[in-house]
């Protein structure tokens, strides 16, 4: 079961609701837009912190649209906001590699 939540969702609440209502365990993948990260970070920092810390994996998308310096900034701020959450850099526009999909799904051999 894949659920795409609104950008305002709180992963911890979603996990708790799925567990209590349907007895389902959930794996949360939070998507970060590397291209728009700076514009979103300040006005949405509290929400982003909650979403990122509630994730099992963070997919940093649109890495093909930013330079290495900007990508480094994204990862440094993720270190501050959610230091223990695994990250997967990718570009959905060019395809999601099997290793990235394995990390997203939490498969043992691909765990990020």
Number of C-alpha atoms within 10 A of each C-alpha: 5 7 8 10 11 7 11 10 14 18 22 15 11 16 18 15 15 13 13 11 9 9 10 13 12 18 16 23 23 22 17 22 16 25 19 13 16 14 9 13 15 10 10 11 12 11 14 23 15 16 23 24 20 22 23 21 24 25 23 23 19 19 20 16 14 14 11 11 8 16 19 13 14 22 16 12 14 21 13 10 18 19 14 14 16 16 26 20 18 19 18 14 10 9 9 13 11 10 15 19 16 15 22 23 16 17 12 9 9 14 17 18
